[in-house]
Structure formats: structure tokens, C-alpha cells
């Protein structure tokens, strides 16, 4: 069993380990982290903090995926409280004051728990979460340090500020023109929090209490989940995009490896054809004759292909050549028009040897390292800025097709499972610089060998 804790500005890693020494502490959770983690039976995942502004937030179905895999998922304090309030009917355990407020509808805005902060590992806070201000003034009001009107005014002023700008000082400045609050109001709040620091940071208090009661919470997490047909195409894509491990500390997903080989592997068209025929045949075997029978059962035969359909899916040369072999015309149309129902995930399942190919994994990692290095040379240098002309020319060289022969280039792309040449260029783009550098190195090596 492993205990994984996603935390950052709410509770630093050393504070997490002080409560749960065996915890594996991760940065705030982001989209892709849970599929990559691949937690399973016996594992416990605690979500305290999560990113949502600078990167994609953890998706609800990523959490459902962890629950369906048998992991226990607990949320509190910040992003964890949000997701637990939304997913507790499905077995995600929620804990703490913030979670209860979201669950009961007292809070309904994401920015209640948001704050601006610095980089890891300190995650220095630059603002104050609204929920901390809300909780602190409510406690001060209950203790008689301020009245209900003063507490409500503090919350109103804080809520009106962008989350990045919220702080006690900012609220006090805004209160200068508000008759409901005085300098004495803030002196009373400060005095109360100095005497009762446990009310100053409800998010941290929730996190500490949750970790301290983790054994009890983990036994209830997952109890309401019944796995069913909940996965959509995006869920399968995430599994392919975020699994596969690392190469020299660089993440290399199975999807990235398949896309690399889809462009570069000389035998990929044959592998793609076999996958399509097996999928159409429906029995797992790449039977050409069986695929043709299935197509005929749907009213699609070589004779039924119209001139427009042939023109859309075959090159002019193929149309002429296949007059003598009409069934091959249909097979090529089937192969080129097929789209896997679950996208790249279907290819990962159909071609596990390619998805985990060590040489291809190293190539993907090397491309990533080169792209990162080049991006530091000058502002704006990125593979996203590459024009289509050099990419198309390179694609033609790789596939042995004249780049100016648009129909043949499109056919070659479709024979590799791409819907268009543009899609193929997108798969090639991350690896273009690596190809250029390797070609330059090879040319330099040849010149060195030939030099007297």
C-alpha cells in the first residue's frame, strides 16, 4: 500500500510527512497526474491542493478512474475539498470544514480556495484565500470580537477582489471608504487571531486534521462507487497520454511513442492495415476476406464504390491500377477511412510492442530534450513556430513520396492511420529538430571520415 498526498501551498511536504511519515508527497495535482500515478487496490490518494489556472485541473473522471481501479481517494482543504464535494456520492471521501461548506452549498465558487503562490518547494503565498478570511471573521464574530455586520463587510470586500489580490491588508485598504468597518474592527480581528491562531488558516487546519484521521477516512472512501460504462473517449485518451513512465527523468507516454512510430516506422502501414482489418472482421484476426464480407453485409462492395468515393480515397494511379483488382480498392478505402472508436488508446492496445519499444521511447525523450534546449536559445524559438513547408518536405522524404504530390501524400498519411496530412505534420513536428540535428551530425561525421 502507498499513501500519495498532493499538496503545496496549503501544507508543505515536511508538514505532511510529520503527520504521515510514509507518505509520498507530490506537487499540487494537475490534469494527467492521477492516470500517470496508476494507483490501485490498497493505495490511498489524498488531494489537498491542485492547479487550475496555469495548467489543466484534475478532471472528475480521472478521480473516478482511480476509484474504479480500487484506490481510496480523499479530498480536503482546497482542490481536494471541491472535488470531494462533487464526487462524494461516488465514493471520494471528503473531510474538513471547507469540504462541508461546499457539500452543503454554503460555498459554490471555486475562487474561495484559490490563492497566488510561488514555485516549489516553498510555494510562498502571495494572497489569502477567501475561505480563510470568511472562516476567521465568522469565528471572531462568534467570539464577540466583531459584530455580524463587520464580518459580512469583510467577506464582501474580499470577494470583490481578484483572488490574486486578496489579503488582509488589501481588505483593510478597501474598507477605508466603507462605513461598516473601522480601524478598530481590524485591530479586533488581529487580536482575536493572535489569541486563536487555529482560526487563521482553515485550509491548513483541515489538511492537518485529514491526515491525522487518514486511517478512518480511507476505510470509507470508495464505498459508494460502482464502476460502469462511465468512460468516454477522453478517458481512454488520458490513459494513453499519461502512462508509459519516464526516460532519463522525462515523461514518455505510450501515445507519444505510437505517434512517433506512426510517422517514422517503415512497417507501420502494414501494422495499421492489420489492425483495421481485424477490427472490421470483429474476430481479432486481420482477415481481408472476412472484412470484405462484413462490408458487404452493410451494403458496401467494390462495385458499389462511386467515382466520387474512389477519387476521395484513392490516388489517380490506384484508380487505374485497381480496375483489375476491385476488391483492393475497397480494402484501401476501408483502411484509410477507419477511425479507432477510442482513438490512440485502441492503437496502444493493438500494438503493445510498439507502444513500449525502447528505441522509440529514447527517440521521443531525445526530441523533448532537444526542443527544450532550442527554446532557451532565443525567445520565440519553438517547434510550434515551424512552417508547414519544411515539415511537408521532410514527411515526403520519410515516406518516399514527392511532397508536391498532394494526393499521394494524403494517401500515405491515411495508410498510417492519419485523417489528414495536417494531422501527420502535427505528429512529426515534435521530432523535426531531432531529425535535423541527427542529419547534421551524420554529415559532419562523414566529412570527418573523408577528410585527409
Protein Blocks (a to p, Z undefined) as FASTA:
>chain_A
ZZddddfklpcfklmmmmmmmbccdddddehjlmmnopaehiacddfbdcfklpccddfk
lmmmmmmnopacddehilmmmmmmmmmmnopacedjklmmmmnomaccfklmgccddddf
klpafbdcfklmmmmmmmmmmnopacfklmmmmmmmmmmpcfklgcfklmmmmmmmpckb
cfklmmmmmmmmmmmmmlmmmmlmmmmmmmmmmmmmmmmgoklpccddfbcfklmmmmmm
mggbjeehiacdfklmmmmmmmmmmklmmmmmmmmmmmmnonopacfklmmmmmmmnopa
fklpcfklmmmmpcfklmmmmmmmmmlmmmmmmmmmpccfklmmlmmmmmmmlmmgmklm
mmmmmmmmmmmmmmmmpghiafklpcfklmmmmmmmmnopafklmmlmmmmmmmnopabf
klmmmmmmmmmmmmmmmmmmmmmmmmmmmpZZ
